[in-house]
Amino acid sequence: MDSIKSNALSGFIAGGLQTFTTYPLKTTIKYQYFTGDNMLTSFINLKNNKDTSRFYRGILASCLKSCLGRMGETSVYTYFNNKENLSHSEKTSLIALTSTGWKSLLIPLDTMGNMYQVRGKLGKEIIKDKIKNEGLIRTFYSGGTLYLSNMFIGSYIWFNFYMIFNNNLPKIKNDDLRNASIGFSCTLISDLTLNPLRIVKTYKQSSTKYITYMDSFKEIVQSKGIGNYLGRGMGTRLLLNCLNSSIYVVLWKRFEKIFKSSDY
């Protein structure tokens, strides 16, 4: 139980720190997902916005989602990873399923974060209008199906390879370098699989009105073509998430050592 508590707190702090430090880049990616522009154009458009806080819109919702999500993930991982009677595939499946169930509670935070990152200040009024026209549930749980699908598949892939790498890669003197490399590799594999689904989810969540997944997909493809859709945000997203994951795993393991040594 002490191990679960220390990992939960470590995940909470690490999740918040890694989200805050790379948030402007994350905003650029979400904006790029919606518009289909390249990274440089997206960054310039955001930078030229009169809103001085444009890159940090939605940061409270996003950081809270990341803190709580990582806290749940690390707790679940620690619990099932210590079950010696479970096989590797059973551990991975249970970790992915349980953490996805926990993250289902965080969908409204994901929706709010995406809306503000894509729409900026206008996000607040758009959310109000959508609640008025479509209701609270339909507004805040827009994109929820793909969100949960992304979470389950992403968690399964990430923790599957995390356990493989962590158990088989040799220990080195520099733990931070080893942990960063593991986090980078796990996220690279996961993101190559999930990027197309994330684009549709972000587009749907950021729409000014209710739109189906199929209509979201059609609008994206009709706007700039299937090639743009498949590669949209890919380079930027990989850079951000791999960087995020490297930072996260390093911080997670560092805080875990601190809390364990202090008998938290």
Backbone hydrogen bonds, N-H to C=O, Kabsch-Sander energy under -0.5 kcal/mol:
donor,donor_aa,acceptor,acceptor_aa,energy
5,K,1,M,-2.4
6,S,2,D,-2.5
7,N,3,S,-2.1
8,A,4,I,-2.5
9,L,5,K,-2.3
10,S,6,S,-2.1
11,G,7,N,-2.8
12,F,8,A,-2.1
13,I,9,L,-2.3
14,A,10,S,-2.7
15,G,11,G,-2.5
16,G,12,F,-1.7
17,L,13,I,-2.3
18,Q,14,A,-2.5
19,T,15,G,-1.5
20,F,16,G,-2.3
21,T,17,L,-2.2
22,T,18,Q,-0.9
23,Y,20,F,-1.0
26,K,22,T,-1.8
27,T,23,Y,-2.6
28,T,24,P,-1.9
29,I,25,L,-1.9
30,K,26,K,-2.4
31,Y,27,T,-2.3
32,Q,28,T,-2.1
33,Y,29,I,-2.8
34,F,30,K,-1.5
35,T,31,Y,-2.4
36,G,32,Q,-2.7
42,S,38,N,-2.5
43,F,39,M,-2.6
44,I,40,L,-2.5
45,N,41,T,-2.6
46,L,42,S,-2.1
47,K,43,F,-2.6
48,N,44,I,-2.4
49,N,46,L,-1.0
52,T,50,K,-0.8
54,R,51,D,-1.7
56,Y,53,S,-1.6
57,R,54,R,-1.1
59,I,56,Y,-1.6
62,S,58,G,-2.3
63,C,59,I,-2.8
64,L,60,L,-2.2
65,K,61,A,-2.3
66,S,62,S,-2.3
67,C,63,C,-2.9
68,L,64,L,-2.5
69,G,65,K,-2.5
70,R,66,S,-2.7
71,M,67,C,-2.1
72,G,68,L,-2.1
73,E,69,G,-2.4
74,T,70,R,-2.8
75,S,71,M,-1.8
76,V,72,G,-2.5
77,Y,73,E,-2.9
78,T,74,T,-2.4
79,Y,75,S,-2.2
80,F,76,V,-2.4
81,N,77,Y,-2.5
82,N,78,T,-1.0
83,K,80,F,-1.4
84,E,82,N,-1.1
86,L,83,K,-1.5
91,K,87,S,-2.5
92,T,88,H,-2.4
93,S,89,S,-2.3
94,L,90,E,-2.4
95,I,91,K,-2.6
96,A,92,T,-2.5
97,L,93,S,-2.6
98,T,94,L,-2.5
99,S,95,I,-2.4
100,T,96,A,-1.7
101,G,97,L,-1.9
102,W,98,T,-2.0
103,K,99,S,-2.3
104,S,100,T,-1.2
105,L,102,W,-1.3
106,L,103,K,-1.6
107,I,104,S,-0.9
110,D,106,L,-1.8
111,T,107,I,-2.6
112,M,108,P,-2.4
113,G,109,L,-2.5
114,N,110,D,-2.4
115,M,111,T,-2.4
116,Y,112,M,-2.3
117,Q,113,G,-2.2
118,V,114,N,-2.4
119,R,115,M,-2.9
120,G,116,Y,-1.9
122,L,119,R,-1.2
123,G,120,G,-1.9
124,K,121,K,-1.2
125,E,121,K,-0.5
126,I,122,L,-2.4
127,I,123,G,-2.5
128,K,124,K,-2.0
129,D,125,E,-2.5
130,K,126,I,-2.4
131,I,127,I,-2.4
132,K,128,K,-2.1
133,N,129,D,-2.3
134,E,130,K,-3.1
135,G,130,K,-0.7
135,G,131,I,-1.4
139,T,135,G,-1.4
140,F,136,L,-2.6
141,Y,137,I,-2.2
142,S,139,T,-1.0
144,G,141,Y,-2.0
147,Y,143,G,-2.2
148,L,144,G,-2.5
149,S,145,T,-2.1
150,N,146,L,-3.0
151,M,147,Y,-2.4
152,F,148,L,-2.6
153,I,149,S,-2.5
154,G,150,N,-2.9
155,S,151,M,-2.7
156,Y,152,F,-2.5
157,I,153,I,-2.5
158,W,154,G,-2.8
159,F,155,S,-2.6
160,N,156,Y,-1.9
161,F,157,I,-2.2
162,Y,158,W,-2.2
163,M,159,F,-2.3
164,I,160,N,-1.6
165,F,161,F,-3.0
166,N,162,Y,-3.0
167,N,163,M,-1.9
168,N,164,I,-1.4
169,L,165,F,-2.8
175,D,173,K,-1.2
178,R,174,N,-1.7
179,N,175,D,-2.9
180,A,176,D,-2.6
181,S,177,L,-2.1
182,I,178,R,-2.1
183,G,179,N,-2.5
184,F,180,A,-2.5
185,S,181,S,-2.3
186,C,182,I,-2.5
187,T,183,G,-1.9
188,L,184,F,-2.1
189,I,185,S,-1.9
190,S,186,C,-2.0
191,D,187,T,-2.9
192,L,188,L,-1.7
193,T,189,I,-0.8
193,T,190,S,-0.6
194,L,190,S,-1.7
195,N,191,D,-1.8
197,L,194,L,-0.6
198,R,194,L,-1.9
199,I,195,N,-1.7
200,V,196,P,-1.4
201,K,197,L,-2.1
202,T,198,R,-2.5
203,Y,199,I,-2.3
204,K,200,V,-2.4
205,Q,201,K,-2.5
206,S,202,T,-1.8
207,S,204,K,-1.0
216,S,212,T,-2.1
217,F,213,Y,-2.5
218,K,214,M,-2.6
219,E,215,D,-2.5
220,I,216,S,-2.1
221,V,217,F,-2.4
222,Q,218,K,-3.0
223,S,219,E,-1.7
224,K,220,I,-1.7
225,G,221,V,-2.6
228,N,224,K,-0.5
229,Y,225,G,-1.7
230,L,226,I,-2.5
231,G,227,G,-1.6
232,R,228,N,-1.1
232,R,229,Y,-0.5
234,M,231,G,-2.1
237,R,233,G,-3.7
238,L,234,M,-2.6
239,L,235,G,-2.1
240,L,236,T,-2.9
241,N,237,R,-3.0
242,C,238,L,-2.3
243,L,239,L,-1.9
244,N,240,L,-3.4
245,S,241,N,-3.0
246,S,242,C,-2.1
247,I,243,L,-2.5
248,Y,244,N,-2.9
249,V,245,S,-2.7
250,V,246,S,-1.9
251,L,247,I,-2.6
252,W,248,Y,-3.3
253,K,249,V,-2.3
254,R,250,V,-1.9
255,F,251,L,-2.9
256,E,252,W,-2.1
257,K,253,K,-1.7
258,I,254,R,-2.0
259,F,255,F,-2.7
260,K,256,E,-2.2
261,S,257,K,-2.4
262,S,258,I,-1.3
263,D,260,K,-1.3
264,Y,259,F,-2.8
